[in-house]
């Protein structure tokens, strides 16, 4: 059992390995709330006749919250990672056709159905690592219809995974400025009107 008790007591600051507060060969008793946890050998008599599940060889830890993801996109920019390692800055990568606008191009070329399935697979993989809540930003559409589609898809994912993974929707249509459009035009023509249209699925 990874209890993180010391992490909590230290408010998540200046942590060391021992702050994970690991209980080896542990047991946990719970219903809607945790009733008891500790070493299996210390299990109180009141709980010893309860139906038990053997989790030998497993690790139990609090769910992880990933508070910053750009999960809803298409394309692959792994080559940019290598370029950054070799000293290229973001402006150089953008001039080579990479960056946010590259992802936006791929995201606009994929169908909503294929993008939804791609996101489902990403969420399932993230969840398998112990993540129980994720934040998802829009922002790779960079036009009115696609940014609307992205926010609607995030809302759909939120409903589909409501019993296993919590999802928080961040409306980030102003992630970048599209080519051939000024910042003021994009904000006035896309971002602000969409915030008004989609407010019922953004703010809950």
N, C-alpha and C positions, 0 to 999 in steps of 0.2 A: 504494500500500500504506500503510495506517495501522497502524504497528507498535506505537505506544504505549510505545516503549522508555523514554522519559524519564518517562512516567507511572509506570511500574513502578519505576524508579530512585528516584523521589520519593515512593513509597508512596501515590500518588494525592492528594497534598496540595500546595496552593498552585500550581496548574497554570496554564500559559499556553498559547496556541495552538501554539507551537513544540514543546510537550511531546507533541503527537500523533505526532511523529517520522514525518512523511509522506515516503515515497519516491515521487516522480513517475516515471511510465514504468517501473514496477518489474516484477520477475519473482519468482516463488516456485517452488521445487522441493520436492516433498514426496512421501512415501509414507504410512506411518502417522504419521510425524513430519515436521516441517519440516526439510529438509536444508540449504537455502540460501535467502536472500532478499536482494535488493538491486536496483540499477538494471539494467534489461535489457541495457544496453551492457556491464555488468560480468559477465555470466553466464559462469561458468567453462567451459572447453572440455569438461570431463568431462560437462557437462549439455546441451551445445548440440545433440546429436543425439537427445535424448529427444522423445517425442511431446508436443506442446504444444497448449494450448488458448488461443485468442485472447480475452482479456477486455478488449479495448480499449474505453474509455468506461465501465468499471466501477470500483467501489471495493471493495477487499478489506480487511476489518478483523476483529479478534477478535470472537467472538460476544458479544452484550450479555446480561448476566444481570439480569433484572427480579426483584428479591428481595422485592417487596411488591405483590401484586395481590389484588383482590377480584373475580376474573373470573367466578365462577359465580353469576350472579344474573339476574333478569329485571326489566324496568321501566326507567324513564329519569328521572333527577333533575337534568337539565341546568337546569331552571328554578331549582333551589336555588342554582346557581352565580351566577346573576344576583342572587338575593336576598342572597347573601353579599357580592357586590360593592357592593350598595346598603346594607350595614351590618347586615343581620340576623344574629343569632348562632344557634348550633345549637339552643338552646332555643326560640327564636321559630319557627324552621323546623319543629321537631317539633310545636309547638302548631298549626301550619298543616296538619299531616298529612304532613309530609315526614320526612326523616331515614331512619335504618336501618329503622324499622318500616314505612315506605312500601315500601322495597325488599323487605322480608320478605313483605309482602302480595302483591306481584307475583310473587315467587319461588314462593310457595305456590300461586298460581293457575295456573302453567304446568305442563305435563306434563313428565315426565323426558325423554321423547324430544325435545320441542321445546327444552328447556333444554340438552340435550346438543348439539344441532345449533347452537344459538346460541353455545355455548362453542367449538365447533369453528371457527366462522367468526372468532371473536375471536382464537383462537390462530393461525390462518393469517395474519390481518392483522398481528398482533404479530410473527410470524416473518418476514414480508416486510420488516420494518424492521431486521432483523439481530439479533433477539433469539433466542438459542439455548437459554436456560433460564429458566423462570418458576416462581415460587412462587404457589400458589393457596390461598386461605383459604376454608373453609366459614364459616357464620355468618349466612346470610340465611334460614335455615329457621325457627329459633327454636321448634321443637317436635321431639319425638323422631323421628318418621318422616321429616320433611323433612331434618333435619340428617343422619340416616343416609343418605338418598338422595344428598345433596350429596357426602358423603365417598366413597360408592360411585362416583358419576359422576366425581369427580376421579381416582379410581383407574383408571377406564376410560379417561379421557383420557390418563393417564400411559402406559398400555399402547399406546393407539392411536398416540401421537406419539413413541414411544420411539426411533425411528430418526431423528427430525428435531429434536424439541424436548424437552429434559429438563424434567420437571415435579416439583416438590416440594410435597407435600401438608401444609398446616397445618390442624390441627383447631382451629377457633375457634368452637365452638358457643356460647360465652359472649360473643359479639360484642355482645349487648345483652340486656336482660331483657324477656320478652314482657309484654304487658298482662295484668292480673288474675293475676299470679304473682309471688311474692317472689323475690329473688335466691337465697336459701337453697333454696327449693323447686325452682327451675329447675336449680340446680347438682346437687342430690341426685336429682332425678327424670329429668333429661335428660343433662346434661353428663357426670357421672361414670359412669353406666351405659353410655353410648355409647362413652366412652373404653375401657371394658373390652371391650365387644362388638366394636369396630372396631380394636382394637390391632394386629391382624395387617396391616391395610392402611394404618394411619397411620404406623407406626414402621418404614418401610423406604424 
